Amino acid sequence: MQGKVSSIVEESVKYMQKVHGKETLNVRKEVKLVKQVVKKMTKQVVTDVTRPGEMMERLAVLETGLADCAALAETVTDTGKRMADKLTGLQHKLGMVVTISDKMVD
């Protein structure tokens, strides 16, 4: 049974790392897309503004985009911290299982 428990914990750690990697990749894609939109809108605001009202409208949209970016960055940070905490806990449990298994073998 000792080998089964450590295998389960080890596979759980691998799974958590895989899930975290996929989440990170998806978030990076979203951030890249938002950056492209913000860059395009910034160019439009600088080059195409003809009326003050239109400029204010575009700046409001730009501010909304930036707020979305900030919220996304905060979500990524929080998710990363939670995943790191879970992985640390699983690694600790794996270490405990290995220690107990070693003591049982001796």
Backbone as CSV, one residue per row, in Angstrom:
resi,resn,N_x,N_y,N_z,CA_x,CA_y,CA_z,C_x,C_y,C_z
1,MET,0.817,-1.195,0.000,0.000,0.000,0.000,0.857,1.253,0.000
2,GLN,2.029,1.206,0.624,2.856,2.404,0.711,3.253,2.923,-0.666
3,GLY,3.539,2.028,-1.599,3.902,2.442,-2.948,2.730,3.074,-3.671
4,LYS,1.519,2.573,-3.407,0.327,3.108,-4.050,0.052,4.531,-3.603
5,VAL,0.183,4.791,-2.315,-0.090,6.127,-1.782,0.889,7.139,-2.360
6,SER,2.174,6.804,-2.361,3.151,7.755,-2.893,2.949,7.956,-4.390
7,SER,2.531,6.917,-5.110,2.248,7.055,-6.540,1.054,7.973,-6.775
8,ILE,0.032,7.819,-5.938,-1.153,8.673,-6.067,-0.793,10.126,-5.803
9,VAL,-0.035,10.375,-4.752,0.368,11.752,-4.434,1.242,12.313,-5.545
10,GLU,2.164,11.510,-6.044,3.051,11.961,-7.118,2.252,12.307,-8.371
11,GLU,1.297,11.467,-8.722,0.460,11.732,-9.903,-0.405,12.970,-9.676
12,SER,-0.860,13.170,-8.444,-1.652,14.360,-8.128,-0.826,15.624,-8.326
13,VAL,0.417,15.599,-7.889,1.313,16.753,-8.067,1.521,17.020,-9.549
14,LYS,1.771,15.973,-10.315,1.953,16.139,-11.765,0.706,16.729,-12.406
15,TYR,-0.464,16.239,-11.987,-1.723,16.742,-12.541,-1.901,18.220,-12.229
16,MET,-1.640,18.608,-10.970,-1.778,20.015,-10.575,-0.832,20.900,-11.373
17,GLN,0.389,20.427,-11.612,1.339,21.199,-12.404,0.848,21.348,-13.838
18,LYS,0.273,20.301,-14.387,-0.244,20.334,-15.755,-1.409,21.324,-15.860
19,VAL,-2.339,21.266,-14.906,-3.487,22.168,-14.902,-3.017,23.607,-14.782
20,HIS,-2.073,23.849,-13.885,-1.547,25.197,-13.698,-0.902,25.702,-14.987
21,GLY,-0.163,24.837,-15.673,0.480,25.225,-16.931,-0.535,25.613,-17.986
22,LYS,-1.642,24.872,-18.083,-2.690,25.182,-19.064,-3.378,26.493,-18.727
23,GLU,-3.666,26.716,-17.438,-4.308,27.961,-17.030,-3.405,29.148,-17.354
24,THR,-2.139,28.992,-17.091,-1.187,30.067,-17.368,-1.143,30.382,-18.857
25,LEU,-1.144,29.366,-19.699,-1.111,29.561,-21.141,-2.351,30.298,-21.617
26,ASN,-3.533,29.912,-21.118,-4.774,30.573,-21.512,-4.790,32.035,-21.076
27,VAL,-4.312,32.303,-19.890,-4.287,33.678,-19.396,-3.320,34.519,-20.221
28,ARG,-2.170,33.941,-20.575,-1.214,34.673,-21.397,-1.827,35.056,-22.738
29,LYS,-2.596,34.146,-23.327,-3.261,34.446,-24.598,-4.242,35.594,-24.431
30,GLU,-5.024,35.571,-23.342,-5.982,36.641,-23.091,-5.278,37.982,-22.883
31,VAL,-4.201,37.969,-22.109,-3.457,39.209,-21.860,-2.893,39.752,-23.165
32,LYS,-2.372,38.878,-24.015,-1.821,39.302,-25.298,-2.912,39.946,-26.164
33,LEU,-4.089,39.343,-26.193,-5.195,39.882,-26.963,-5.613,41.252,-26.440
34,VAL,-5.726,41.384,-25.121,-6.110,42.670,-24.536,-5.062,43.737,-24.841
35,LYS,-3.777,43.358,-24.775,-2.714,44.313,-25.103,-2.846,44.800,-26.537
36,GLN,-3.158,43.884,-27.454,-3.310,44.265,-28.849,-4.469,45.241,-29.027
37,VAL,-5.587,44.966,-28.350,-6.748,45.844,-28.443,-6.431,47.219,-27.875
38,VAL,-5.774,47.244,-26.716,-5.431,48.522,-26.086,-4.468,49.308,-26.971
39,LYS,-3.501,48.638,-27.551,-2.542,49.311,-28.433,-3.251,49.911,-29.645
40,LYS,-4.159,49.146,-30.226,-4.898,49.627,-31.399,-5.762,50.825,-31.024
41,MET,-6.428,50.715,-29.879,-7.288,51.827,-29.457,-6.473,53.069,-29.139
42,THR,-5.302,52.887,-28.556,-4.437,54.031,-28.257,-4.040,54.751,-29.540
43,LYS,-3.676,53.978,-30.557,-3.326,54.588,-31.851,-4.514,55.344,-32.432
44,GLN,-5.698,54.759,-32.322,-6.890,55.423,-32.848,-7.171,56.717,-32.111
45,VAL,-7.026,56.688,-30.799,-7.278,57.892,-30.007,-6.299,58.986,-30.404
46,VAL,-5.053,58.622,-30.589,-4.027,59.613,-30.921,-4.200,60.150,-32.342
47,THR,-4.545,59.299,-33.302,-4.567,59.728,-34.702,-5.937,60.133,-35.228
48,ASP,-7.010,59.578,-34.709,-8.319,59.779,-35.309,-9.256,60.717,-34.551
49,VAL,-8.827,61.276,-33.482,-9.728,62.096,-32.674,-10.004,63.416,-33.379
50,THR,-11.296,63.687,-33.569,-11.675,64.946,-34.197,-12.508,65.814,-33.270
51,ARG,-13.192,65.176,-32.319,-14.051,65.933,-31.408,-13.720,65.571,-29.959
52,PRO,-13.819,66.507,-29.043,-13.537,66.211,-27.631,-14.458,65.131,-27.067
53,GLY,-15.717,65.133,-27.441,-16.656,64.111,-26.946,-16.242,62.720,-27.390
54,GLU,-15.812,62.630,-28.644,-15.361,61.343,-29.186,-14.108,60.872,-28.454
55,MET,-13.229,61.824,-28.152,-12.005,61.481,-27.435,-12.332,60.949,-26.044
56,MET,-13.266,61.597,-25.364,-13.646,61.159,-24.021,-14.277,59.765,-24.076
57,GLU,-15.065,59.520,-25.098,-15.691,58.216,-25.270,-14.630,57.129,-25.450
58,ARG,-13.669,57.402,-26.298,-12.604,56.431,-26.559,-11.721,56.230,-25.326
59,LEU,-11.471,57.301,-24.607,-10.676,57.163,-23.388,-11.411,56.330,-22.347
60,ALA,-12.724,56.463,-22.282,-13.512,55.657,-21.344,-13.405,54.178,-21.713
61,VAL,-13.478,53.878,-23.006,-13.340,52.498,-23.459,-11.940,51.986,-23.139
62,LEU,-10.942,52.825,-23.338,-9.562,52.456,-23.038,-9.387,52.179,-21.546
63,GLU,-9.971,53.025,-20.710,-9.898,52.818,-19.262,-10.557,51.499,-18.853
64,THR,-11.674,51.188,-19.491,-12.356,49.917,-19.203,-11.459,48.743,-19.573
65,GLY,-10.816,48.845,-20.738,-9.891,47.788,-21.165,-8.740,47.625,-20.186
66,LEU,-8.210,48.743,-19.705,-7.115,48.679,-18.743,-7.576,48.104,-17.404
67,ALA,-8.789,48.432,-17.002,-9.332,47.868,-15.759,-9.497,46.352,-15.900
68,ASP,-9.938,45.914,-17.083,-10.056,44.475,-17.332,-8.689,43.803,-17.244
69,CYS,-7.681,44.459,-17.792,-6.314,43.918,-17.720,-5.853,43.790,-16.270
70,ALA,-6.118,44.800,-15.485,-5.711,44.775,-14.079,-6.427,43.660,-13.330
71,ALA,-7.723,43.495,-13.596,-8.481,42.431,-12.935,-7.956,41.061,-13.355
72,LEU,-7.638,40.917,-14.626,-7.106,39.654,-15.121,-5.751,39.347,-14.488
73,ALA,-4.917,40.354,-14.377,-3.602,40.163,-13.756,-3.744,39.757,-12.290
74,GLU,-4.696,40.360,-11.598,-4.920,40.012,-10.194,-5.417,38.569,-10.065
75,THR,-6.299,38.171,-10.974,-6.809,36.796,-10.975,-5.679,35.804,-11.202
76,VAL,-4.810,36.113,-12.140,-3.683,35.238,-12.439,-2.782,35.103,-11.213
77,THR,-2.513,36.202,-10.562,-1.663,36.187,-9.378,-2.292,35.341,-8.270
78,ASP,-3.584,35.554,-8.025,-4.269,34.781,-6.986,-4.288,33.293,-7.319
79,THR,-4.579,32.966,-8.582,-4.605,31.561,-9.003,-3.230,30.938,-8.845
80,GLY,-2.194,31.667,-9.234,-0.831,31.160,-9.100,-0.472,30.879,-7.655
81,LYS,-0.879,31.770,-6.763,-0.594,31.571,-5.338,-1.330,30.348,-4.802
82,ARG,-2.610,30.197,-5.181,-3.370,29.031,-4.714,-2.757,27.739,-5.234
83,MET,-2.375,27.727,-6.504,-1.776,26.530,-7.089,-0.447,26.214,-6.405
84,ALA,0.341,27.233,-6.134,1.620,27.021,-5.460,1.399,26.443,-4.065
85,ASP,0.396,26.966,-3.360,0.086,26.446,-2.028,-0.358,24.982,-2.091
86,LYS,-1.192,24.641,-3.075,-1.654,23.259,-3.219,-0.488,22.337,-3.548
87,LEU,0.373,22.784,-4.455,1.521,21.959,-4.821,2.462,21.762,-3.632
88,THR,2.665,22.803,-2.856,3.516,22.695,-1.670,2.921,21.693,-0.688
89,GLY,1.612,21.758,-0.492,0.955,20.811,0.403,1.094,19.370,-0.084
90,LEU,0.909,19.167,-1.381,1.045,17.823,-1.946,2.484,17.319,-1.837
91,GLN,3.443,18.205,-2.064,4.841,17.798,-1.947,5.183,17.438,-0.502
92,HIS,4.627,18.186,0.428,4.837,17.886,1.853,4.263,16.507,2.191
93,LYS,3.045,16.239,1.702,2.422,14.933,1.951,3.236,13.818,1.314
94,LEU,3.749,14.069,0.115,4.578,13.069,-0.549,5.828,12.786,0.282
95,GLY,6.429,13.833,0.812,7.608,13.657,1.669,7.287,12.841,2.904
96,MET,6.125,13.092,3.494,5.712,12.331,4.680,5.510,10.862,4.323
97,VAL,4.873,10.603,3.186,4.628,9.224,2.758,5.945,8.504,2.502
98,VAL,6.871,9.179,1.871,8.181,8.576,1.590,8.900,8.255,2.906
99,THR,8.857,9.174,3.852,9.497,8.959,5.157,8.891,7.763,5.869
100,ILE,7.570,7.718,5.888,6.884,6.590,6.551,7.208,5.283,5.834
101,SER,7.209,5.323,4.520,7.528,4.103,3.743,8.942,3.628,4.031
102,ASP,9.871,4.584,4.097,11.258,4.216,4.405,11.377,3.575,5.792
103,LYS,10.644,4.120,6.764,10.689,3.579,8.121,10.073,2.185,8.171
104,MET,9.037,1.978,7.363,8.391,0.664,7.351,9.278,-0.379,6.688
105,VAL,10.057,0.027,5.711,10.953,-0.890,5.002,12.089,-1.291,5.915
106,ASP,12.603,-0.342,6.697,13.730,-0.627,7.603,13.285,-1.472,8.709
